[in-house]
């Protein structure tokens, strides 16, 4: 629930910025989508890790490696899809 509320707040703040002039940069849809996934991940990951820690008792560095591995894969995939990989 916290992740949803924070994500909606960030989207509203970014899309409806009253200080932004009309001829300045526009918010792109892909940026909003990335922000939504990022904030929801930030909200859900600690709870998911708590369950994993309780059930499997892994070493903390193992959790860090797996999070970084999946973040790397998502980042590379996104950069390829958007044409910014090279």
C-alpha beads as a LAMMPS data file, in Angstrom:
LAMMPS data file: protein, C-alpha beads

86 atoms
85 bonds

1 atom types
1 bond types

-500.0 500.0 xlo xhi
-500.0 500.0 ylo yhi
-500.0 500.0 zlo zhi

Masses

1 110.0

Atoms # bond

1 1 1 0.000 0.000 0.000
2 1 1 2.855 2.355 0.826
3 1 1 4.504 1.663 -2.537
4 1 1 1.289 2.526 -4.388
5 1 1 0.759 5.768 -2.470
6 1 1 4.373 6.899 -2.907
7 1 1 4.307 6.026 -6.609
8 1 1 1.096 7.940 -7.214
9 1 1 2.467 10.915 -5.302
10 1 1 5.645 10.972 -7.373
11 1 1 3.701 10.706 -10.634
12 1 1 1.377 13.539 -9.670
13 1 1 4.331 15.652 -8.546
14 1 1 6.253 15.038 -11.778
15 1 1 3.403 15.286 -14.287
16 1 1 1.572 18.246 -12.727
17 1 1 4.484 20.428 -11.660
18 1 1 3.038 23.950 -11.248
19 1 1 6.481 25.573 -11.612
20 1 1 7.110 24.049 -15.051
21 1 1 6.473 26.302 -18.040
22 1 1 4.567 24.944 -21.023
23 1 1 7.475 25.298 -23.455
24 1 1 9.921 23.458 -21.155
25 1 1 10.592 19.734 -21.369
26 1 1 7.607 17.420 -21.329
27 1 1 7.298 14.329 -19.208
28 1 1 7.715 11.258 -21.377
29 1 1 5.555 8.190 -20.900
30 1 1 8.570 5.882 -20.702
31 1 1 9.904 7.975 -17.815
32 1 1 6.630 7.614 -15.929
33 1 1 6.602 3.851 -16.548
34 1 1 10.179 3.495 -15.306
35 1 1 9.406 5.603 -12.245
36 1 1 6.360 3.455 -11.463
37 1 1 8.355 0.219 -11.695
38 1 1 11.214 1.672 -9.693
39 1 1 9.062 2.981 -6.866
40 1 1 6.911 -0.130 -6.665
41 1 1 10.075 -2.230 -6.601
42 1 1 11.459 -0.059 -3.809
43 1 1 8.233 -0.501 -1.865
44 1 1 7.901 -4.246 -2.348
45 1 1 11.515 -5.407 -2.236
46 1 1 12.083 -4.989 1.526
47 1 1 9.008 -7.094 2.368
48 1 1 10.028 -9.753 -0.143
49 1 1 13.559 -9.826 1.257
50 1 1 12.188 -10.115 4.808
51 1 1 10.266 -13.251 3.819
52 1 1 13.328 -14.722 2.108
53 1 1 15.516 -13.937 5.128
54 1 1 13.030 -15.564 7.471
55 1 1 12.569 -18.734 5.416
56 1 1 16.018 -19.337 3.913
57 1 1 18.448 -17.301 6.087
58 1 1 20.817 -16.282 3.241
59 1 1 23.965 -14.227 3.693
60 1 1 23.184 -10.475 3.156
61 1 1 25.673 -10.210 0.302
62 1 1 23.803 -12.931 -1.588
63 1 1 20.652 -10.795 -1.548
64 1 1 22.654 -7.806 -2.751
65 1 1 24.163 -9.803 -5.623
66 1 1 20.767 -11.039 -6.810
67 1 1 19.191 -7.569 -6.675
68 1 1 22.121 -6.080 -8.584
69 1 1 22.050 -8.903 -11.137
70 1 1 18.377 -8.349 -11.966
71 1 1 18.819 -4.581 -11.996
72 1 1 21.640 -5.028 -14.515
73 1 1 19.490 -7.228 -16.772
74 1 1 16.575 -4.788 -16.703
75 1 1 18.880 -1.833 -17.393
76 1 1 20.552 -3.531 -20.357
77 1 1 17.189 -4.628 -21.783
78 1 1 15.781 -1.125 -21.427
79 1 1 18.805 0.485 -23.060
80 1 1 18.595 -1.940 -25.993
81 1 1 14.855 -1.344 -26.462
82 1 1 15.261 2.451 -26.391
83 1 1 18.305 2.372 -28.675
84 1 1 20.725 3.816 -26.106
85 1 1 22.802 0.702 -25.518
86 1 1 25.767 1.710 -27.639

Bonds

1 1 1 2
2 1 2 3
3 1 3 4
4 1 4 5
5 1 5 6
6 1 6 7
7 1 7 8
8 1 8 9
9 1 9 10
10 1 10 11
11 1 11 12
12 1 12 13
13 1 13 14
14 1 14 15
15 1 15 16
16 1 16 17
17 1 17 18
18 1 18 19
19 1 19 20
20 1 20 21
21 1 21 22
22 1 22 23
23 1 23 24
24 1 24 25
25 1 25 26
26 1 26 27
27 1 27 28
28 1 28 29
29 1 29 30
30 1 30 31
31 1 31 32
32 1 32 33
33 1 33 34
34 1 34 35
35 1 35 36
36 1 36 37
37 1 37 38
38 1 38 39
39 1 39 40
40 1 40 41
41 1 41 42
42 1 42 43
43 1 43 44
44 1 44 45
45 1 45 46
46 1 46 47
47 1 47 48
48 1 48 49
49 1 49 50
50 1 50 51
51 1 51 52
52 1 52 53
53 1 53 54
54 1 54 55
55 1 55 56
56 1 56 57
57 1 57 58
58 1 58 59
59 1 59 60
60 1 60 61
61 1 61 62
62 1 62 63
63 1 63 64
64 1 64 65
65 1 65 66
66 1 66 67
67 1 67 68
68 1 68 69
69 1 69 70
70 1 70 71
71 1 71 72
72 1 72 73
73 1 73 74
74 1 74 75
75 1 75 76
76 1 76 77
77 1 77 78
78 1 78 79
79 1 79 80
80 1 80 81
81 1 81 82
82 1 82 83
83 1 83 84
84 1 84 85
85 1 85 86
